[in-house]
């Protein structure tokens, strides 16, 4: 039984962790990768301008999400898309504009994520990913998600650019890690919150490498679908699942 806190904010604000959640997360990360590349490369806006655009998108919908009184699938997944897209731009900006490299970028982002989770744990007494009732916990939640999606992007690019794996091989490696995490969830006593964040991080490079597989040229090891078609396909599939989630929320509220 879940006991709600004695505050004015007593309705859950975030998505329930389920198979549907992970499917939507993977689609959102794929969309974030292709949309980020669409802005930076196809539209030739560059990483700095693309980062500004995606950051504004993220902040705008995050404000709407924070003001909402209960979980709204449309708002929630728009913020997730914002974190995946801005995460792509943060990672690329650190690597290609600041010339830090994906390994250094990954280490910096990992440090930021670990510190966020440590501060969250020490401030609130525990880390909760569902349900979330208060704005303070929700702020920790979205900060951790932003850093984990940025880290996942950098790690996925590290696999393809530094480790020399093809986009398909990179997707297979990250899918294998996700499968191991799922197995550990059912057969081990490892903390489920830790496993959640591991899965959350690695679904990002899976989506990123899958997005690259769709958009990169055949010479680069991709399918050469182009950023715009891949973005539209990912957005359409995600919209269908969001609509399904929204309809279920309306039926069972």
QUIZI-V592049 format. One record per residue. N is the residue number from 1. RES is the residue in three letters. PHI is phi as a letter, one per 20 degrees, with the letter a starting at -180 (NA if undefined). OMEGA is omega in whole degrees, -180 to 180 (none if undefined). D_FIRST is the distance of its C-alpha to the first C-alpha in Angstrom with 2 decimals. Layout:
BEGIN
((N,RES,PHI,OMEGA,D_FIRST) (N,RES,PHI,OMEGA,D_FIRST))
END
This chain:
BEGIN
((1,UNK,NA,-180,0.00) (2,UNK,e,178,3.82) (3,UNK,e,-178,6.45) (4,UNK,e,-179,9.68) (5,UNK,f,-179,12.88) (6,UNK,e,178,15.65) (7,UNK,c,178,18.03) (8,UNK,f,180,19.89) (9,UNK,d,-173,18.22) (10,UNK,d,179,14.72) (11,UNK,d,180,14.78) (12,UNK,f,-175,14.09) (13,UNK,d,-171,17.56) (14,UNK,c,-176,17.68) (15,UNK,f,174,17.72) (16,UNK,f,-179,15.12) (17,UNK,f,-177,16.54) (18,UNK,b,176,18.12) (19,UNK,f,178,21.66) (20,UNK,f,179,22.55) (21,UNK,g,-177,21.63) (22,UNK,f,176,24.00) (23,UNK,f,180,26.70) (24,UNK,f,179,26.67) (25,UNK,f,180,26.74) (26,UNK,f,178,29.80) (27,UNK,f,180,31.53) (28,UNK,f,179,30.90) (29,UNK,f,176,32.42) (30,UNK,f,177,35.34) (31,UNK,f,179,35.88) (32,UNK,f,179,35.78) (33,UNK,f,-177,38.45) (34,UNK,f,179,40.74) (35,UNK,f,177,40.43) (36,UNK,f,178,41.17) (37,UNK,f,177,44.21) (38,UNK,f,-179,45.26) (39,UNK,f,-172,45.50) (40,UNK,f,-173,47.05) (41,UNK,d,-175,49.36) (42,UNK,f,178,50.00) (43,UNK,e,174,50.36) (44,UNK,l,179,51.85) (45,UNK,e,-178,50.04) (46,UNK,n,-174,49.62) (47,UNK,f,-177,46.65) (48,UNK,f,180,46.99) (49,UNK,f,179,47.13) (50,UNK,f,178,44.41) (51,UNK,f,179,42.17) (52,UNK,f,-179,42.86) (53,UNK,f,-178,42.12) (54,UNK,f,178,38.84) (55,UNK,f,177,37.74) (56,UNK,f,176,38.46) (57,UNK,g,-180,36.50) (58,UNK,f,-178,33.48) (59,UNK,f,-180,33.72) (60,UNK,g,-177,34.25) (61,UNK,f,174,31.17) (62,UNK,f,178,29.06) (63,UNK,f,176,30.11) (64,UNK,f,-180,29.10) (65,UNK,f,-179,25.71) (66,UNK,f,-180,25.16) (67,UNK,e,-180,26.30) (68,UNK,f,-177,24.06) (69,UNK,e,180,21.27) (70,UNK,b,-180,18.90) (71,UNK,f,175,18.97) (72,UNK,c,-175,22.35) (73,UNK,g,-178,23.25) (74,UNK,f,179,26.93) (75,UNK,f,-177,26.73) (76,UNK,g,-175,24.30) (77,UNK,f,171,26.56) (78,UNK,f,177,29.68) (79,UNK,f,177,28.53) (80,UNK,g,177,27.83) (81,UNK,g,177,31.34) (82,UNK,g,180,32.65) (83,UNK,f,-180,31.35) (84,UNK,f,-179,32.79) (85,UNK,f,179,36.09) (86,UNK,f,176,36.60) (87,UNK,f,175,35.53) (88,UNK,f,-178,38.39) (89,UNK,f,177,40.80) (90,UNK,f,-179,39.78) (91,UNK,f,-179,40.30) (92,UNK,f,179,43.59) (93,UNK,f,180,44.82) (94,UNK,f,-177,44.29) (95,UNK,f,-167,46.06) (96,UNK,e,178,48.81) (97,UNK,e,178,49.59) (98,UNK,e,178,48.99) (99,UNK,l,178,50.10) (100,UNK,e,-175,47.48) (101,UNK,n,-177,46.85) (102,UNK,f,179,43.58) (103,UNK,f,179,43.23) (104,UNK,f,178,43.62) (105,UNK,f,179,41.42) (106,UNK,f,-180,38.66) (107,UNK,f,178,38.94) (108,UNK,f,-179,38.82) (109,UNK,f,177,35.75) (110,UNK,f,178,34.00) (111,UNK,f,178,34.82) (112,UNK,f,180,33.45) (113,UNK,f,-180,30.14) (114,UNK,f,179,29.80) (115,UNK,f,177,30.69) (116,UNK,f,-180,28.16) (117,UNK,f,178,25.30) (118,UNK,f,-180,26.76) (119,UNK,f,177,27.04) (120,UNK,g,-179,23.50) (121,UNK,f,-177,22.19) (122,UNK,f,179,24.56) (123,UNK,e,-173,24.00) (124,UNK,e,-179,20.22) (125,UNK,n,177,19.49) (126,UNK,a,177,17.63) (127,UNK,d,-178,17.91) (128,UNK,c,178,15.14) (129,UNK,d,173,16.09) (130,UNK,a,-8,13.05) (131,UNK,e,176,11.69) (132,UNK,c,-175,14.47) (133,UNK,d,-172,14.92) (134,UNK,d,-177,18.13) (135,UNK,f,-178,21.65) (136,UNK,f,178,22.43) (137,UNK,f,-180,19.80) (138,UNK,f,177,20.87) (139,UNK,f,174,24.46) (140,UNK,f,-178,23.79) (141,UNK,g,-177,22.07) (142,UNK,f,176,25.14) (143,UNK,f,179,27.61) (144,UNK,f,179,26.28) (145,UNK,f,179,26.35) (146,UNK,f,-180,29.92) (147,UNK,f,-179,31.16) (148,UNK,f,177,29.55) (149,UNK,f,176,31.13) (150,UNK,f,178,34.42) (151,UNK,f,179,34.32) (152,UNK,f,178,33.66) (153,UNK,f,-179,36.63) (154,UNK,f,-179,38.90) (155,UNK,f,178,37.99) (156,UNK,f,178,38.61) (157,UNK,f,176,41.95) (158,UNK,f,180,42.76) (159,UNK,f,-176,42.43) (160,UNK,e,-174,44.81) (161,UNK,e,-176,47.21) (162,UNK,d,-179,47.41) (163,UNK,e,175,46.40) (164,UNK,m,179,48.58) (165,UNK,e,173,46.10) (166,UNK,f,-180,46.54) (167,UNK,f,178,43.83) (168,UNK,f,178,43.02) (169,UNK,f,178,42.96) (170,UNK,f,178,40.73) (171,UNK,f,180,38.25) (172,UNK,f,179,38.39) (173,UNK,f,-179,37.86) (174,UNK,f,176,34.77) (175,UNK,f,177,33.42) (176,UNK,f,178,34.01) (177,UNK,f,179,32.08) (178,UNK,f,179,29.10) (179,UNK,f,178,29.37) (180,UNK,f,179,29.41) (181,UNK,f,178,26.28) (182,UNK,f,179,24.46) (183,UNK,f,179,25.88) (184,UNK,f,179,24.78) (185,UNK,f,-175,21.19) (186,UNK,e,-172,21.32) (187,UNK,d,-178,23.85) (188,UNK,c,178,23.53) (189,UNK,d,178,21.40) (190,UNK,f,-179,22.32) (191,UNK,g,-175,19.77) (192,UNK,f,177,17.97) (193,UNK,f,177,18.45) (194,UNK,f,180,22.13) (195,UNK,f,178,22.37) (196,UNK,g,-177,20.91) (197,UNK,f,174,23.67) (198,UNK,f,179,26.25) (199,UNK,f,-179,25.53) (200,UNK,f,179,25.54) (201,UNK,f,-173,28.88) (202,UNK,e,172,30.52) (203,UNK,f,179,29.65) (204,UNK,f,177,31.81) (205,UNK,f,176,35.00) (206,UNK,f,178,34.44) (207,UNK,f,-179,34.43) (208,UNK,f,-179,37.29) (209,UNK,f,176,39.48) (210,UNK,f,176,38.81) (211,UNK,f,177,39.78) (212,UNK,f,178,42.91) (213,UNK,g,-179,43.68) (214,UNK,f,-168,43.76) (215,UNK,d,-175,45.80) (216,UNK,f,-179,48.16) (217,UNK,f,179,51.67) (218,UNK,f,177,52.69) (219,UNK,f,179,54.86) (220,UNK,e,180,51.77) (221,UNK,n,180,49.90) (222,UNK,d,-179,47.97) (223,UNK,e,175,48.21) (224,UNK,l,177,49.82) (225,UNK,f,-177,47.86) (226,UNK,n,-176,48.08) (227,UNK,f,-178,45.46) (228,UNK,f,178,45.56) (229,UNK,f,-180,45.07) (230,UNK,f,178,42.33) (231,UNK,f,-179,40.54) (232,UNK,f,179,40.87) (233,UNK,f,-180,39.60) (234,UNK,f,-179,36.53) (235,UNK,f,-180,35.81) (236,UNK,f,180,36.24) (237,UNK,f,179,33.91) (238,UNK,f,180,31.19) (239,UNK,f,178,31.76) (240,UNK,f,-179,31.28) (241,UNK,f,176,27.86) (242,UNK,f,177,26.85) (243,UNK,g,178,28.09) (244,UNK,f,179,26.06) (245,UNK,f,180,22.84) (246,UNK,f,180,23.87) (247,UNK,f,178,24.61) (248,UNK,f,177,21.23) (249,UNK,f,-179,19.58) (250,UNK,f,-178,22.03) (251,UNK,f,-173,21.40) (252,UNK,d,-179,17.61) (253,UNK,f,none,17.18))
END
